[in-house]
């Protein structure tokens, strides 16, 4: 079992920045990929970014150009993944979920953290 706890969400003005953190505990040695998804009411959860244990990253097209390659980072020593979000827009308002996939392809999710961007 893997437990994920997110932090860092909140209210920010358009153009501002936020840094989300997600700390993993439990069977951390089985984790391969960690990442972030987001969801707004009535819509499907969508990918934001992922990072593997070796540091390979994937960034969603919806945030490319605003979220740079350094957007998602991972501290394996602290079992924590970060999401640095810059130049935020009201369209980025969502609940952001941390996720982890193990080497056995089991998926785990955090409880979510609300990000609200005001115009």
C-alpha positions as a printed Julia matrix, in Angstrom:
119×3 Matrix{Float64}:
   0.0    0.0     0.0
   1.08   3.53   -0.77
  -0.29   6.62    0.95
  -0.07  10.02   -0.71
  -0.59  13.35    1.04
  -0.75  16.56   -0.97
  -0.17  20.08    0.28
   0.36  23.57   -1.11
  -2.96  24.34   -2.76
  -4.81  27.58   -2.22
  -6.01  30.81   -3.77
  -3.76  32.81   -6.05
  -4.27  35.64   -8.52
  -3.87  35.13  -12.24
  -0.22  35.28  -13.21
   0.87  34.03   -9.84
   2.63  30.84   -8.8
   2.01  27.9    -6.52
   4.07  24.9    -5.54
   2.3   21.67   -4.7
   3.96  18.89   -2.74
   3.05  15.23   -2.41
   4.65  13.0     0.19
   4.49   9.25   -0.24
   4.62   6.69    2.55
   4.13   2.97    2.87
   5.51   0.7     0.13
   7.57   3.49   -1.38
  10.18   1.18   -2.84
   7.56  -0.18   -5.22
   6.82   3.24   -6.73
   7.94   3.87  -10.28
   6.05   6.87  -11.62
   4.59   9.76   -9.67
   2.59  12.59  -11.07
  -0.2   15.09  -10.94
  -3.67  15.15  -12.43
  -6.38  17.73  -12.06
 -10.15  17.71  -12.19
 -12.91  20.28  -12.43
 -16.6   19.61  -11.75
 -18.27  17.69  -14.54
 -15.02  16.89  -16.32
 -12.73  13.91  -16.4
  -9.52  13.92  -14.47
  -6.71  15.05  -16.77
  -2.98  14.63  -16.76
  -0.77  17.55  -15.77
   2.68  15.98  -15.45
   4.45  12.78  -14.47
   7.96  11.82  -13.52
   9.57   8.4   -13.28
  12.01   7.24  -10.64
  14.79   7.92  -13.15
  13.61  11.48  -13.76
  11.9   11.1   -17.12
   9.1   13.66  -17.3
   5.91  14.07  -19.26
   4.09  17.39  -19.44
   0.53  17.76  -20.7
  -0.01  19.9   -23.8
  -2.47  22.05  -21.85
   0.29  23.42  -19.63
   3.25  23.42  -22.01
   4.63  26.87  -22.57
   3.59  28.0   -19.08
   4.82  25.15  -16.94
   8.46  24.62  -17.85
  10.41  21.38  -17.93
  11.3   22.0   -14.31
   7.63  21.99  -13.39
   7.65  18.53  -11.87
  10.48  17.34   -9.71
  11.07  14.49   -7.34
  13.15  14.05   -4.23
  13.56  10.32   -3.89
  15.28  10.7    -0.53
  12.18  12.44    0.84
   9.71  10.36   -1.21
   8.16  13.6    -2.37
   7.11  14.95   -5.73
   6.6   18.64   -6.43
   4.61  20.59   -8.98
   5.74  24.14   -9.6
   3.05  26.1   -11.4
   3.82  29.51  -12.85
   1.81  32.02  -14.85
  -1.39  30.54  -13.53
  -4.67  31.21  -15.28
  -8.26  30.95  -14.04
  -8.53  27.88  -16.31
  -6.01  26.16  -14.05
  -8.54  26.2   -11.22
  -9.15  22.59  -10.23
  -8.6   19.96   -7.61
  -5.08  18.64   -8.11
  -4.43  15.0    -7.32
  -1.14  13.32   -6.73
  -0.76   9.83   -8.12
   1.75   7.02   -7.86
   2.11   3.92   -9.98
   4.03   0.94   -8.66
   6.2   -1.5   -10.55
   3.2   -3.85  -10.41
   1.13  -1.14  -12.17
  -1.01  -0.46   -9.12
  -2.29   3.1    -9.02
  -2.69   5.15   -5.87
  -4.22   8.6    -5.41
  -4.02  11.34   -2.86
  -7.07  13.09   -1.44
  -6.59  16.13   -3.68
  -5.8   19.76   -3.02
  -7.83  22.7    -4.3
  -6.14  25.3    -6.49
  -8.16  28.41   -7.24
  -6.89  31.11   -9.59
  -8.77  34.39   -9.47
  -8.95  36.77  -12.41
